[in-house]
Amino acid sequence: MSETTHSNDAVWRDNEMVASWVARSDERERGRLSARQMMADLLPFSVGESFTFVDLGAGTGAASRAVLDRYPRARAVLADYSPQMMEEGRRELEAYEGRFSYVEIDLEQGRWPAELEAGLQAVISSLCVHHLTDRRKEGLFGEIFERLAPGAWYLNYDPVKAEDPEVEQAWAAAHDRRDPQAAERRAHRSEEEQARYENHVRHIIPLSPQLGFLRAAGFEAVDAYWKELDHVIMGGRRPAL
């Protein structure tokens, strides 16, 4: 695969790639429901509270839907850089009309829209930060910290890499036991599926350095709050004044 094929633009701004990804989204999301709900439950709000949260790299809004379902008076600002994903998201979020809006953001370049400059009540991200280089992960965590209101939280649901190869093999074996067709699908990936997979895994790193990035940015209460094999919910809060 060429460098262009491996780029995020080639995956998430390509009509065929996005259509292929959306076609299997229901299947993928069934296995992520408990993690989505856990991230919603970790937010420090009462069920009836009115607040606005930001969903970075929101895609079609799966993480936002979990939060909006949990908190009926919450409002979501979904930030993404793929017009195709945002268009699909608006269709999937029709039931939440009036409770969400989309803004464009480029996490790789660190270009934030004016709507997300300061005083954010909560920020979540889901299955997107792993697409960034280590330097951008660290930079992004600092940018989020600067924009959070004092006492506000950031939570990130993402895959991580094992530091021990034996652990990596154990995770892979467990995944294959849960999904007996996984090995067959790996062996028969289309060109588009292979490009998307390579884009998915190329910047995945272990959990420990990412917790360090959060602490270095200034977050407190930093932890992996939920973990299942190679997927975690990590995060922390900006200290209160």
Backbone bond lengths (Angstrom), bond angles and torsions (degrees), N, CA, C in turn:
res aa  C-N    CA-C-N  psi(-1)  N-CA   C-N-CA  omega(-1)  CA-C   N-CA-C  phi
1 M - - - 1.457 - - 1.529 109.83 -
2 S 1.302 116.97 142.20 1.454 121.02 -179.89 1.523 109.83 -79.98
3 E 1.352 114.49 166.14 1.459 119.06 177.53 1.522 110.64 -60.65
4 T 1.351 116.74 -36.70 1.460 120.17 178.68 1.515 111.34 -62.95
5 T 1.346 116.62 -42.52 1.457 120.37 179.61 1.518 111.06 -61.83
6 H 1.355 116.06 -32.01 1.448 119.69 -177.09 1.526 113.41 -80.92
7 S 1.321 118.17 -9.42 1.456 119.98 -174.37 1.522 110.75 -72.34
8 N 1.350 115.36 154.98 1.458 119.90 176.23 1.521 111.34 -62.49
9 D 1.334 117.18 -35.74 1.461 120.21 177.16 1.525 110.97 -57.74
10 A 1.342 116.20 -42.57 1.466 120.12 -176.55 1.517 111.75 -66.76
11 V 1.329 117.38 -23.74 1.463 120.78 -179.90 1.525 111.04 -92.73
12 W 1.330 117.14 -53.37 1.462 120.28 -167.58 1.517 114.18 -95.43
13 R 1.336 117.86 -3.78 1.474 119.72 172.88 1.522 111.14 -118.42
14 D 1.309 115.94 19.36 1.453 121.91 177.13 1.526 107.92 -105.91
15 N 1.334 116.43 124.31 1.470 120.31 -174.59 1.519 112.73 -58.42
16 E 1.332 117.40 -43.94 1.469 120.38 -178.21 1.521 111.24 -68.14
17 M 1.325 117.16 -40.91 1.459 120.75 178.81 1.526 110.84 -60.77
18 V 1.320 115.84 -47.72 1.464 119.64 -178.69 1.521 110.61 -65.43
19 A 1.314 118.23 -40.96 1.468 120.94 178.32 1.521 110.94 -60.81
20 S 1.343 116.68 -40.95 1.459 120.89 178.16 1.518 110.88 -64.78
21 W 1.328 116.46 -41.56 1.470 121.18 179.78 1.528 110.60 -65.21
22 V 1.324 117.15 -44.95 1.463 121.61 -178.48 1.521 111.04 -64.51
23 A 1.328 117.40 -34.82 1.460 121.30 -177.47 1.520 112.19 -60.10
24 R 1.331 117.10 -28.30 1.470 119.85 -178.89 1.524 112.46 -108.67
25 S 1.313 117.53 13.33 1.465 119.83 -174.00 1.526 112.19 -66.41
26 D 1.324 118.28 -38.33 1.464 119.98 179.88 1.521 110.97 -61.38
27 E 1.320 116.60 -42.43 1.466 121.12 179.11 1.521 110.73 -61.60
28 R 1.326 117.48 -45.11 1.463 120.81 -179.54 1.524 111.44 -65.70
29 E 1.323 116.38 -43.21 1.458 119.76 -173.19 1.521 113.29 -68.25
30 R 1.310 118.04 -25.02 1.466 119.47 176.69 1.523 111.03 -58.52
31 G 1.313 117.18 -36.66 1.455 120.32 -180.00 1.514 114.11 -82.11
32 R 1.318 117.72 -7.50 1.462 121.79 -176.94 1.517 113.02 -108.26
33 L 1.318 116.85 -2.14 1.462 120.19 -172.68 1.520 112.14 -58.68
34 S 1.332 118.21 -45.29 1.465 120.08 -177.41 1.517 111.21 -64.05
35 A 1.332 117.85 -36.96 1.466 120.80 177.60 1.522 110.93 -67.63
36 R 1.333 116.48 -42.21 1.465 119.73 177.89 1.533 110.38 -59.93
37 Q 1.322 116.49 -44.36 1.459 120.23 -179.15 1.517 111.44 -67.00
38 M 1.337 117.17 -37.08 1.456 120.14 177.49 1.522 111.05 -63.07
39 M 1.326 117.22 -42.90 1.458 119.38 179.27 1.523 110.55 -62.23
40 A 1.327 116.94 -39.82 1.463 119.87 176.23 1.523 110.96 -62.08
41 D 1.327 116.99 -43.59 1.461 120.86 -178.07 1.530 112.63 -68.06
42 L 1.329 117.69 -25.16 1.461 120.88 179.43 1.520 112.98 -75.28
43 L 1.321 117.98 -18.01 1.464 119.65 178.34 1.531 109.65 -67.14
44 P 1.327 118.18 139.06 1.474 121.61 -169.87 1.528 113.70 -87.26
45 F 1.319 116.79 52.92 1.460 120.53 -178.51 1.529 109.26 -123.69
46 S 1.319 115.85 151.24 1.458 119.10 171.95 1.527 108.85 -77.88
47 V 1.313 115.78 157.16 1.465 120.24 -173.99 1.526 111.79 -58.86
48 G 1.318 117.96 -36.24 1.454 120.68 -177.29 1.522 114.81 -91.89
49 E 1.330 116.68 5.83 1.467 120.02 -175.38 1.529 111.61 -76.48
50 S 1.320 115.41 146.19 1.455 121.47 175.60 1.525 109.17 -97.20
51 F 1.328 116.60 123.49 1.466 120.62 179.69 1.522 108.95 -157.05
52 T 1.316 115.41 163.60 1.458 122.33 176.87 1.518 108.92 -117.51
53 F 1.309 116.43 132.13 1.464 120.99 176.92 1.523 109.23 -121.97
54 V 1.316 115.38 157.77 1.461 122.34 178.78 1.515 108.68 -110.53
55 D 1.321 115.79 132.39 1.470 122.79 177.96 1.529 107.23 -111.60
56 L 1.342 116.27 103.44 1.462 121.70 -177.72 1.523 110.80 -81.31
57 G 1.321 116.54 138.43 1.460 119.91 -177.22 1.505 110.72 59.88
58 A 1.331 115.60 42.34 1.464 121.80 -166.20 1.517 114.09 -68.47
59 G 1.330 118.20 -22.75 1.456 119.22 -177.38 1.508 111.64 58.79
60 T 1.318 116.36 -129.37 1.465 120.54 -178.85 1.530 113.11 -88.67
61 G 1.340 117.33 4.07 1.457 119.91 169.69 1.513 116.88 94.31
62 A 1.326 118.91 22.01 1.472 119.98 -178.49 1.522 111.75 -61.92
63 A 1.331 118.00 -43.60 1.465 120.58 179.91 1.525 110.50 -67.44
64 S 1.321 116.58 -41.40 1.465 120.03 179.29 1.521 111.50 -61.27
65 R 1.317 116.96 -39.55 1.467 119.24 -179.64 1.525 111.32 -60.52
66 A 1.329 116.86 -39.21 1.464 119.77 179.27 1.524 111.12 -62.94
67 V 1.331 116.82 -40.39 1.463 120.40 179.68 1.529 110.34 -71.50
68 L 1.319 117.60 -43.91 1.464 120.73 179.88 1.526 111.65 -62.86
69 D 1.332 116.75 -34.60 1.463 120.30 176.54 1.527 111.10 -68.42
70 R 1.313 116.28 -38.18 1.476 120.76 -176.65 1.526 111.47 -73.47
71 Y 1.339 116.78 -34.32 1.464 121.66 -175.06 1.532 108.56 -124.05
72 P 1.312 118.37 95.76 1.470 121.70 -171.56 1.530 114.67 -62.32
73 R 1.345 118.12 -18.39 1.465 120.19 -179.38 1.533 111.61 -104.77
74 A 1.306 117.52 7.90 1.464 120.80 179.25 1.520 110.48 -78.97
75 R 1.333 114.43 157.35 1.463 121.61 175.60 1.523 108.51 -130.13
76 A 1.330 116.88 140.94 1.463 122.27 -176.30 1.520 111.12 -111.15
77 V 1.324 115.64 138.00 1.460 122.26 166.05 1.521 105.77 -111.36
78 L 1.312 116.26 109.16 1.460 121.89 -177.08 1.522 108.52 -93.98
79 A 1.325 116.28 124.22 1.457 121.92 -177.00 1.523 109.51 -113.60
80 D 1.322 116.21 123.86 1.458 120.47 -179.73 1.524 108.48 -150.88
81 Y 1.324 117.01 168.37 1.458 118.98 -179.34 1.527 112.69 -119.15
82 S 1.330 116.86 0.74 1.453 120.96 -179.80 1.529 110.20 -100.53
83 P 1.336 118.56 112.13 1.471 119.64 177.71 1.520 112.39 -58.01
84 Q 1.331 116.60 -35.62 1.466 120.13 -178.95 1.535 110.97 -65.97
85 M 1.330 116.64 -43.02 1.461 119.82 179.67 1.525 110.89 -67.94
86 M 1.321 117.08 -39.17 1.466 120.01 179.55 1.527 111.10 -65.91
87 E 1.315 116.74 -39.71 1.465 120.06 177.82 1.525 110.75 -62.20
88 E 1.332 116.75 -44.97 1.464 120.28 177.47 1.520 110.67 -63.70
89 G 1.344 116.48 -39.99 1.455 120.77 179.60 1.516 113.09 -61.14
90 R 1.312 116.65 -41.48 1.469 119.35 178.95 1.530 110.75 -60.23
91 R 1.327 116.93 -36.75 1.472 119.79 177.09 1.526 110.37 -67.12
92 E 1.341 116.56 -43.88 1.463 119.56 -176.19 1.525 112.55 -72.09
93 L 1.320 117.34 -19.62 1.464 121.32 -178.35 1.530 112.98 -100.88
94 E 1.312 117.02 15.00 1.471 119.94 -177.37 1.528 111.89 -55.75
95 A 1.316 117.72 -34.33 1.466 120.63 -179.16 1.523 112.41 -67.28
96 Y 1.323 117.94 -14.91 1.464 122.85 -178.37 1.531 111.08 -107.05
97 E 1.302 117.37 21.73 1.459 122.22 -178.20 1.529 110.75 -49.94
98 G 1.337 116.04 131.96 1.454 121.39 -178.11 1.511 113.82 91.01
99 R 1.329 117.03 -9.56 1.466 120.72 -178.07 1.525 112.37 -114.63
100 F 1.306 118.24 8.13 1.458 119.36 -179.57 1.520 110.33 -151.41
101 S 1.314 114.18 158.76 1.466 121.29 171.49 1.521 107.24 -149.78
102 Y 1.333 116.12 157.52 1.458 122.21 176.69 1.529 110.01 -108.70
103 V 1.326 116.07 143.13 1.458 122.38 168.73 1.528 107.59 -131.86
104 E 1.319 115.49 154.98 1.464 119.67 -179.22 1.524 110.12 -92.88
105 I 1.328 116.00 136.70 1.459 121.82 177.76 1.522 108.76 -144.28
106 D 1.310 116.19 148.07 1.464 121.59 175.29 1.525 107.07 -117.90
107 L 1.330 116.51 97.55 1.453 120.73 -176.83 1.523 112.07 -66.76
108 E 1.311 117.56 -30.39 1.461 119.80 179.69 1.524 111.66 -65.46
109 Q 1.317 117.01 -36.88 1.458 121.35 -177.09 1.534 112.84 -94.67
110 G 1.321 116.99 -9.61 1.459 119.63 -179.38 1.513 113.43 70.92
111 R 1.315 117.19 27.81 1.471 120.93 179.04 1.530 108.68 -95.45
112 W 1.317 115.88 110.00 1.465 122.09 -176.99 1.519 110.25 -100.01
113 P 1.328 118.31 140.26 1.462 120.76 175.79 1.525 111.13 -72.35
114 A 1.319 115.56 157.20 1.461 120.36 -177.85 1.521 112.07 -60.02
115 E 1.334 117.48 -28.57 1.475 120.75 -178.60 1.523 112.85 -65.06
116 L 1.320 117.51 -17.06 1.470 121.14 -174.26 1.521 111.46 -117.85
117 E 1.314 117.72 39.60 1.460 120.12 -172.75 1.525 114.23 -83.87
118 A 1.323 119.28 -37.04 1.469 119.33 -174.26 1.518 110.85 -163.71
119 G 1.352 115.04 160.90 1.452 121.67 172.75 1.515 115.31 70.18
120 L 1.337 118.19 26.84 1.462 120.92 -178.05 1.529 110.22 -69.22
121 Q 1.334 116.43 136.42 1.464 120.80 -175.99 1.523 112.73 -79.44
122 A 1.313 117.99 -28.20 1.465 122.87 176.41 1.518 107.93 -167.85
123 V 1.323 116.32 147.36 1.461 122.02 176.29 1.518 108.23 -131.08
124 I 1.330 115.80 134.85 1.460 120.71 172.24 1.527 108.16 -125.77
125 S 1.302 114.99 157.31 1.463 120.67 170.03 1.516 107.20 -143.26
126 S 1.318 115.34 152.39 1.457 118.74 -171.57 1.521 109.94 -147.11
127 L 1.318 116.02 113.14 1.462 122.75 172.68 1.530 112.15 57.19
128 C 1.333 115.61 39.38 1.465 119.12 176.96 1.522 112.86 -133.79
129 V 1.325 119.15 -33.30 1.461 121.01 -175.48 1.527 111.58 -63.09
130 H 1.326 117.11 -29.46 1.468 119.36 -179.52 1.519 113.02 -65.33
131 H 1.337 117.88 -13.85 1.466 120.81 176.68 1.530 112.14 -76.30
132 L 1.330 117.60 -11.25 1.455 121.70 -175.11 1.522 111.32 -94.17
133 T 1.326 116.14 153.70 1.461 120.93 173.79 1.528 109.55 -65.83
134 D 1.327 116.43 164.56 1.463 120.04 178.65 1.530 111.36 -57.55
135 R 1.326 115.95 -42.65 1.456 119.83 -179.32 1.523 111.35 -61.73
136 R 1.343 116.78 -40.12 1.461 119.14 179.53 1.516 111.90 -74.47
137 K 1.335 118.04 -33.37 1.468 119.20 173.96 1.521 109.21 -56.93
138 E 1.327 115.92 -50.46 1.460 120.56 -178.61 1.525 110.46 -62.01
139 G 1.339 116.80 -43.43 1.458 119.81 178.92 1.517 112.58 -64.09
140 L 1.333 116.30 -41.06 1.463 120.49 -179.69 1.520 111.38 -62.33
141 F 1.337 117.47 -43.45 1.460 119.52 -179.92 1.533 110.58 -60.79
142 G 1.327 116.60 -37.39 1.460 119.46 176.73 1.520 112.32 -67.10
143 E 1.326 116.54 -39.60 1.466 120.66 178.72 1.527 111.51 -65.39
144 I 1.327 116.48 -38.96 1.471 120.21 177.24 1.527 109.63 -64.34
145 F 1.335 116.11 -46.42 1.471 120.27 -179.26 1.525 110.64 -55.98
146 E 1.323 117.02 -44.88 1.462 121.26 -177.23 1.524 111.89 -62.89
147 R 1.313 117.51 -27.66 1.461 121.50 -174.94 1.522 113.56 -95.61
148 L 1.312 118.05 -11.57 1.457 120.70 178.70 1.520 111.17 -76.00
149 A 1.331 115.67 145.86 1.457 120.47 170.41 1.529 109.02 -69.82
150 P 1.326 118.83 153.40 1.468 120.18 176.14 1.525 110.63 -54.77
151 G 1.325 116.18 132.37 1.460 121.89 -179.48 1.511 114.70 85.30
152 A 1.329 117.85 -3.63 1.462 121.14 -178.18 1.523 111.46 -83.94
153 W 1.332 115.97 155.36 1.462 122.76 -172.97 1.520 112.93 -109.07
154 Y 1.339 113.15 151.49 1.467 121.83 169.34 1.521 107.85 -124.33
155 L 1.341 116.76 130.42 1.464 122.96 178.01 1.522 109.37 -128.46
156 N 1.334 116.03 136.96 1.458 121.81 -176.55 1.528 109.95 -131.12
157 Y 1.322 115.81 119.83 1.470 122.76 176.19 1.524 107.30 -99.97
158 D 1.342 116.81 120.45 1.459 119.34 -171.87 1.530 110.70 -161.03
159 P 1.329 116.39 158.52 1.467 119.52 172.75 1.525 110.67 -79.10
160 V 1.317 115.29 152.82 1.463 121.82 175.55 1.525 109.37 -130.75
161 K 1.302 114.84 162.24 1.454 121.89 178.01 1.524 109.12 -100.13
162 A 1.314 117.39 144.98 1.460 120.51 176.49 1.531 110.12 -78.11
163 E 1.324 116.76 144.95 1.462 120.78 175.85 1.525 111.14 -81.53
164 D 1.322 117.00 -19.08 1.464 123.16 -179.70 1.531 108.59 -110.50
165 P 1.340 119.52 123.10 1.474 121.26 179.76 1.519 113.20 -57.31
166 E 1.321 118.03 -32.43 1.464 120.68 178.49 1.532 111.03 -65.02
167 V 1.318 115.36 -37.92 1.463 119.48 177.20 1.521 109.83 -66.49
168 E 1.331 116.91 -42.30 1.455 121.37 178.40 1.531 110.89 -57.78
169 Q 1.329 116.46 -42.60 1.463 120.61 179.55 1.526 111.23 -66.44
170 A 1.335 116.10 -38.21 1.467 119.36 178.73 1.527 110.85 -65.01
171 W 1.332 116.41 -41.49 1.463 119.40 176.52 1.521 110.92 -60.24
172 A 1.328 116.71 -46.18 1.462 121.20 -177.80 1.526 111.32 -62.35
173 A 1.335 115.84 -41.71 1.465 119.74 179.61 1.525 111.17 -63.81
174 A 1.324 116.29 -40.48 1.462 119.92 179.39 1.530 110.96 -65.17
175 H 1.323 116.40 -40.90 1.464 119.67 176.96 1.531 110.93 -60.19
176 D 1.329 116.64 -42.82 1.465 120.03 -178.21 1.525 111.73 -68.38
177 R 1.324 117.61 -33.09 1.465 119.64 176.90 1.531 110.73 -67.14
178 R 1.308 116.03 -36.83 1.461 120.22 179.13 1.523 111.81 -71.41
179 D 1.319 116.35 -29.77 1.457 121.27 -177.24 1.523 108.77 -129.50
180 P 1.324 118.72 88.68 1.471 121.94 -175.50 1.528 113.64 -60.40
181 Q 1.341 117.86 -18.99 1.469 120.25 -179.96 1.532 113.20 -90.03
182 A 1.330 116.86 -1.32 1.466 119.88 -173.96 1.524 112.25 -62.34
183 A 1.337 116.58 -45.74 1.464 119.52 -178.56 1.526 111.24 -62.80
184 E 1.321 116.24 -39.08 1.470 120.57 178.81 1.524 110.77 -64.31
185 R 1.336 116.84 -41.30 1.463 119.60 179.62 1.529 111.17 -67.07
186 R 1.324 116.80 -37.79 1.468 119.02 178.53 1.517 111.48 -61.81
187 A 1.315 115.66 -38.49 1.465 120.26 -177.06 1.522 112.44 -74.64
188 H 1.321 117.94 -15.50 1.467 120.56 -175.87 1.527 111.67 -128.16
189 R 1.326 116.83 37.47 1.456 119.95 176.64 1.524 110.50 -67.38
190 S 1.324 115.17 141.06 1.459 119.72 171.19 1.522 108.56 -73.79
191 E 1.321 115.77 169.79 1.469 119.57 177.90 1.525 110.88 -59.23
192 E 1.329 116.45 -40.56 1.454 120.41 179.61 1.527 111.22 -65.81
193 E 1.325 116.21 -42.58 1.466 120.01 179.34 1.520 111.51 -64.94
194 Q 1.330 117.62 -38.99 1.459 121.04 178.55 1.525 111.09 -66.12
195 A 1.319 117.10 -40.79 1.465 120.72 178.01 1.524 110.55 -62.50
196 R 1.338 115.63 -42.63 1.460 119.30 179.42 1.527 110.91 -65.92
197 Y 1.327 117.37 -38.81 1.461 120.59 178.85 1.534 110.69 -64.66
198 E 1.322 117.48 -46.18 1.462 120.33 -179.36 1.528 110.78 -62.74
199 N 1.326 116.52 -38.75 1.459 119.89 176.22 1.525 110.98 -64.63
200 H 1.331 115.87 -34.73 1.464 121.82 -178.38 1.518 112.62 -66.59
201 V 1.324 118.24 -41.94 1.464 120.74 -168.90 1.522 115.03 -97.02
202 R 1.315 118.84 -13.11 1.463 119.36 -166.08 1.521 114.60 -66.03
203 H 1.349 118.80 -26.24 1.465 120.52 -177.92 1.532 112.94 -115.40
204 I 1.339 117.86 13.40 1.466 119.98 178.61 1.523 109.42 -70.25
205 I 1.329 117.00 132.74 1.461 122.45 -178.67 1.529 109.08 -131.10
206 P 1.345 117.65 168.20 1.464 119.68 179.10 1.528 113.25 -63.82
207 L 1.315 114.19 166.81 1.465 121.36 -178.90 1.529 112.18 -68.26
208 S 1.332 117.45 -44.19 1.459 121.01 -170.60 1.520 114.15 -53.86
209 P 1.339 120.46 -49.81 1.464 118.04 179.55 1.522 113.48 -63.30
210 Q 1.318 117.88 -29.30 1.459 119.49 179.76 1.525 111.48 -71.68
211 L 1.328 116.95 -36.44 1.463 119.28 172.35 1.521 109.97 -62.53
212 G 1.328 116.09 -36.61 1.454 120.18 176.28 1.521 111.86 -65.02
213 F 1.334 117.33 -39.11 1.468 120.43 177.01 1.530 110.49 -60.65
214 L 1.337 116.10 -42.22 1.466 119.98 179.73 1.525 110.97 -62.92
215 R 1.320 116.73 -45.69 1.477 119.90 179.64 1.525 110.99 -63.67
216 A 1.336 116.23 -41.69 1.465 119.88 -179.94 1.528 111.57 -63.80
217 A 1.322 116.91 -30.55 1.466 120.86 178.18 1.521 112.29 -71.42
218 G 1.339 117.12 -18.49 1.458 121.34 179.77 1.510 115.00 116.01
219 F 1.335 117.83 -1.39 1.457 120.31 -179.41 1.524 111.22 -67.25
220 E 1.329 115.47 147.32 1.455 122.17 170.70 1.522 108.53 -114.48
221 A 1.336 116.11 173.06 1.473 121.44 -178.28 1.521 110.81 54.26
222 V 1.323 116.75 37.31 1.462 121.63 -178.22 1.522 109.66 -76.59
223 D 1.333 116.08 132.76 1.462 119.97 -178.86 1.523 109.36 -163.19
224 A 1.335 115.42 164.64 1.459 121.81 162.34 1.526 105.04 -92.58
225 Y 1.322 116.63 102.04 1.460 121.97 -171.02 1.522 113.27 -80.64
226 W 1.293 116.20 -16.35 1.473 122.06 178.46 1.515 107.05 -155.38
227 K 1.326 116.45 142.82 1.459 119.26 178.94 1.522 109.49 -151.78
228 E 1.330 115.89 136.39 1.456 122.11 171.65 1.527 107.67 -140.74
229 L 1.321 115.72 109.24 1.459 121.94 -175.80 1.528 110.02 52.75
230 D 1.335 117.75 -116.42 1.460 119.85 -173.96 1.523 113.73 -95.88
231 H 1.331 118.31 13.71 1.460 120.56 178.59 1.530 109.70 -119.74
232 V 1.326 115.54 137.41 1.462 121.00 -176.55 1.520 110.33 -136.01
233 I 1.322 115.15 159.69 1.454 122.28 163.18 1.513 106.30 -114.05
234 M 1.307 115.41 111.89 1.471 121.24 179.22 1.527 108.68 -113.21
235 G 1.308 115.83 161.59 1.463 117.14 176.56 1.503 112.38 167.12
236 G 1.323 114.11 -170.26 1.451 122.06 -179.18 1.515 109.19 -177.10
237 R 1.322 116.42 -176.03 1.459 119.50 -179.20 1.516 110.89 -127.65
238 R 1.321 113.96 155.21 1.461 119.14 171.74 1.522 107.46 -76.69
239 P 1.331 118.71 131.78 1.480 119.60 -178.29 1.513 111.82 -55.22
240 A 1.311 115.26 142.20 1.461 120.71 176.18 1.529 109.56 -73.54
241 L 1.298 116.80 154.14 1.471 121.15 178.90 1.518 110.07 -70.77
